[in-house]
Amino acid sequence: MPRKPPPNPRRRAARKPPAPPPVAAPARMGQPPFVPTENQRKWVIGAAGIASHAFMAKRLGISKGTLRKNFRRELDDALPDMAIAVHANFFNIATGKDKAAAWAADRWLERRMPHMWRVQPVEIDAVVRASIVMAEPMSEEEWFREYGSNLASPGRTPTRTD
């Protein structure tokens, strides 16, 4: 078998065509997808009860659709959660021992049981001092015997006909 002659060093090697440039991923059009942060979620929870979707979206720099898509859970749950927290706090105040307790208890009963709590004013003939200092606690019957001789009897709720 004949031998192949060695390559001629003076002869140029045939050039290979250049490799095509690597194909890049197609460029995406528009803005990158919105990814909400924890602070934004907390803000939406706080604002959901008092602000419109348009206002919240404008404040966050997104569209209303993006707001509803990314914050659906917060928008659905914020108002009931807020109402529960307010009612729980109001109940704690109403059952407390400070000056606001009487007012809060009155408002609580007025709103939760209006059929039982809202009665017409009743005229009372007796005059009772605003501040009564007692050395020991009294039962309701003892208080009525001592201070409320002209008031309605104990255990009786005033009605509109009184």
C-alpha positions as CSV (number, residue, x, y, z in Angstrom):
1,M,0.0,0.0,0.0
2,P,1.4,3.3,-0.9
3,R,2.2,5.7,1.7
4,K,0.6,9.1,2.0
5,P,3.0,11.9,1.4
6,P,3.5,14.3,4.3
7,P,1.7,17.6,4.2
8,N,3.4,20.5,2.5
9,P,4.2,23.1,5.2
10,R,4.0,25.9,2.7
11,R,0.6,25.1,1.7
12,R,-2.1,26.8,3.7
13,A,-4.7,24.7,5.4
14,A,-8.1,25.2,4.2
15,R,-10.0,27.5,6.4
16,K,-13.1,26.2,8.1
17,P,-16.1,28.5,8.0
18,P,-16.5,30.4,11.3
19,A,-19.0,28.8,13.8
20,P,-22.3,30.6,14.0
21,P,-22.7,32.7,17.2
22,P,-24.5,30.9,20.0
23,V,-28.2,31.3,19.8
24,A,-29.4,33.4,22.8
25,A,-32.8,32.9,24.3
26,P,-35.4,35.1,22.7
27,A,-35.7,38.5,24.5
28,R,-38.9,38.8,26.5
29,M,-41.1,41.7,25.7
30,G,-42.5,43.9,28.5
31,Q,-41.8,44.1,32.1
32,P,-40.5,41.3,34.3
33,P,-43.1,39.4,36.2
34,F,-44.2,41.0,39.5
35,V,-43.1,39.2,42.7
36,P,-44.7,40.7,45.8
37,T,-42.5,41.2,48.9
38,E,-43.6,40.5,52.5
39,N,-43.8,44.3,53.3
40,Q,-46.2,44.7,50.3
41,R,-48.3,41.8,51.5
42,K,-48.6,43.4,55.0
43,W,-49.4,46.8,53.4
44,V,-52.2,45.3,51.3
45,I,-53.7,43.5,54.4
46,G,-53.8,46.8,56.2
47,A,-55.2,48.8,53.3
48,A,-57.7,46.2,52.1
49,G,-60.3,47.3,54.6
50,I,-60.2,51.0,53.8
51,A,-58.8,51.5,50.3
52,S,-60.0,50.7,46.8
53,H,-58.2,48.2,44.5
54,A,-57.4,51.0,42.1
55,F,-55.7,53.0,44.9
56,M,-53.7,50.1,46.1
57,A,-52.6,49.1,42.6
58,K,-51.6,52.7,41.9
59,R,-49.6,52.9,45.2
60,L,-47.8,49.6,44.4
61,G,-47.2,50.6,40.8
62,I,-49.1,47.7,39.3
63,S,-52.4,47.1,37.5
64,K,-55.6,46.1,39.3
65,G,-55.4,42.7,37.6
66,T,-51.9,42.1,38.9
67,L,-53.0,43.2,42.3
68,R,-55.9,40.8,42.3
69,K,-53.7,38.0,40.9
70,N,-50.8,38.3,43.3
71,F,-52.7,39.4,46.5
72,R,-55.9,37.4,46.2
73,R,-55.6,35.7,49.6
74,E,-54.8,39.1,51.3
75,L,-57.7,40.8,49.6
76,D,-60.2,38.1,50.5
77,D,-59.2,37.5,54.1
78,A,-58.1,41.0,55.2
79,L,-61.5,42.5,56.0
80,P,-62.9,39.5,58.0
81,D,-59.6,39.2,59.9
82,M,-59.6,43.0,60.6
83,A,-63.2,42.8,61.9
84,I,-62.3,39.8,64.2
85,A,-59.3,41.7,65.6
86,V,-61.3,44.8,66.3
87,H,-64.2,42.9,67.9
88,A,-61.7,40.9,70.1
89,N,-60.0,44.1,71.2
90,F,-63.3,45.8,71.8
91,F,-64.5,42.8,73.9
92,N,-61.3,42.9,75.9
93,I,-61.9,46.5,76.7
94,A,-65.5,45.9,77.5
95,T,-64.7,43.2,80.0
96,G,-61.8,45.2,81.5
97,K,-61.7,47.2,84.8
98,D,-60.8,50.7,83.6
99,K,-63.1,53.7,82.8
100,A,-63.5,52.7,79.1
101,A,-65.0,49.4,80.1
102,A,-68.4,50.7,80.8
103,W,-68.6,52.7,77.6
104,A,-67.3,49.8,75.6
105,A,-69.7,47.3,77.2
106,D,-72.6,49.7,76.5
107,R,-71.6,50.0,72.8
108,W,-71.0,46.2,72.5
109,L,-74.5,45.4,73.9
110,E,-76.0,48.2,71.8
111,R,-74.6,46.7,68.6
112,R,-74.8,43.0,69.3
113,M,-78.2,42.9,71.0
114,P,-80.1,46.0,69.9
115,H,-83.5,44.3,70.5
116,M,-82.7,43.9,74.2
117,W,-80.5,46.9,74.9
118,R,-82.1,49.9,73.2
119,V,-85.0,50.9,75.4
120,Q,-86.8,54.1,75.7
121,P,-85.6,56.4,78.5
122,V,-87.4,55.8,81.8
123,E,-88.2,58.6,84.2
124,I,-86.7,58.0,87.6
125,D,-88.0,59.9,90.5
126,A,-85.1,59.2,92.8
127,V,-81.9,61.2,92.8
128,V,-78.8,59.1,93.2
129,R,-75.3,60.6,93.8
130,A,-72.8,60.2,91.0
131,S,-70.2,58.7,93.3
132,I,-71.1,56.2,96.0
133,V,-68.2,54.9,98.0
134,M,-68.8,51.6,99.6
135,A,-66.6,49.9,102.2
136,E,-67.7,46.4,101.1
137,P,-69.3,45.1,98.0
138,M,-73.1,45.0,98.0
139,S,-75.5,42.6,96.3
140,E,-78.1,44.0,93.9
141,E,-80.9,43.7,96.5
142,E,-78.9,45.5,99.2
143,W,-78.1,48.3,96.8
144,F,-81.7,48.7,95.8
145,R,-82.8,48.7,99.5
146,E,-80.2,51.3,100.3
147,Y,-80.2,53.7,97.3
148,G,-82.9,52.7,94.9
149,S,-86.1,52.9,96.8
150,N,-87.9,54.7,94.0
151,L,-86.3,52.7,91.2
152,A,-87.6,49.6,89.4
153,S,-87.4,46.4,91.5
154,P,-84.3,44.2,91.2
155,G,-84.3,41.7,88.3
156,R,-86.9,43.6,86.4
157,T,-86.0,45.3,83.1
158,P,-87.6,48.7,82.4
159,T,-90.0,48.6,79.5
160,R,-91.4,51.3,77.3
161,T,-94.6,51.4,79.3
162,D,-92.8,52.2,82.6
